[in-house]
Amino acid sequence: MRKQRSKNSISIITLGCSKNTVDSEVLMRQIDANGLTLAEDPNRADIVIINTCGFIDAAKEESVNTILEASELKKSGRIRQLYVAGCLSERYHADLAAELPEVDRFFGVTDFKNIIEALGGDYRRELLGERHLTTPSHFAYLKISEGCDNPCSFCAIPLMRGGHVSKPMEEVIHEARFLAECGVKELVVIGQDTTSFGLDRTGRRTLAPLLRALGDIDGIEWVRLMYAFPSQFPRDVLDAMREHPHICSFIDIPIQHSADALLKSMRRGITRRATVELIGEIRAQVPNVAIRTTLIVGYPGEGDAEFDDLLSFVRDMEFDRLGVFTYSQEENTTAMLLGDPVPQDVKEQRRAAIMELQESISLRKNQARVGSVMRVLFDREEGGYLVGRTEFDAPEVDNEVLVPVEAFSAPPLPGSFHDITIVEAHEFDLIGTISR
């Protein structure tokens, strides 16, 4: 049975990373302010906007498939207009327009003004820093910069989002205050390279003062740092993390690899030895810190010896949280010239081997938590459990703490903090009960 659509209602489909989530939330607030109607279900909308991702092959494939599905809705008359925005649209505009005539217009990554005008509205500059939150109301992503200046050989982000541009600090703080007034308790600080914040505006890295200022905002309990580039990491961030009670003892720092030959080819600007020293310094300066990282396997030139080096590195470093990507060849990057010599099945085997090792590391670290009392922020209720996180876990990607609903006399609301005694540990989850 066909669902009735609302005339002139607009649905936004967001694909990809948290940076895209923020972009869509900004666009939604502009739509709200123009008196236009937002629809959660694309099948009940008159206009569909797809905010695409173009980061790696899997993300590009998902974006293209979503556009094709929406194109079918338009062909059948179930939607009236179809717009495509975001990274894939920015990078492959001409190709997509030639192949997908059903799409009415293509827009770039932050082309909010033209999108709003295409919808018949006026772009409201007075809404600076305001967003329509799509995350649970107690946490929000806070994007502090756009683009990236790092020359990583495998990465197409500068081709899609340009060079690094920091937001003015006062604008970031203004946006954070707006979020706090909306009930947000946790700010997840993001950007393509958060550690370069301020460098383009002041000639120095001012991430640490920003983190302190965010932690001082009334209502903000946790400030969490993501996407910290390891080369030229600003050490005063560690002082802020150690000293400020509202800055989480958590850092996401993508390492990508450990073999010096590959780090050089990747143009990461750091060596294995310097990476080990940085991780050691982070742990020495911030007791009990949780370090999250991401790695790439199957990069051109990664033979058995280089992979064994990476496996040994993971074993020795014992990261608290870890994700692995298989190498994806990207057009117009410098690594494109190297080809893609590592077979996909070998990449998958290497990814599985690292994740198996990480499972054992994570289980051991989680077992050490049994019997301890941890402060937990609850995100949701699911399957008879209240599901939350500690300050050592980022939303949507990291470990969770599960507490049976019956442990509470009255189930806590999402966004509330509780002290939880850990009674059981699994590879990526902790089981707890309410502390009396």
Secondary structure as UniProt FT lines:
FT   TURN            7..8
FT   STRAND          9..14
FT   HELIX           18..33
FT   TURN            34..35
FT   STRAND          37..38
FT   HELIX           42..44
FT   STRAND          47..52
FT   HELIX           57..75
FT   TURN            76..77
FT   STRAND          81..86
FT   HELIX           87..99
FT   TURN            101..102
FT   STRAND          105..106
FT   TURN            109..110
FT   HELIX           112..118
FT   TURN            119..120
FT   HELIX           125..127
FT   TURN            128..129
FT   TURN            137..138
FT   STRAND          139..143
FT   STRAND          145..146
FT   TURN            153..154
FT   HELIX           157..161
FT   STRAND          165..166
FT   HELIX           169..181
FT   TURN            182..183
FT   STRAND          186..190
FT   HELIX           194..196
FT   TURN            197..198
FT   HELIX           199..202
FT   HELIX           207..215
FT   TURN            218..219
FT   STRAND          222..225
FT   TURN            231..232
FT   HELIX           236..243
FT   TURN            245..246
FT   STRAND          247..252
FT   HELIX           260..266
FT   HELIX           272..285
FT   TURN            287..288
FT   STRAND          290..297
FT   TURN            300..301
FT   HELIX           304..317
FT   STRAND          321..326
FT   TURN            331..332
FT   HELIX           334..338
FT   HELIX           344..367
FT   TURN            368..371
FT   STRAND          373..382
FT   TURN            383..384
FT   STRAND          385..389
FT   TURN            391..392
FT   TURN            395..397
FT   STRAND          400..404
FT   HELIX           405..407
FT   TURN            414..415
FT   STRAND          417..425
FT   STRAND          429..434
//
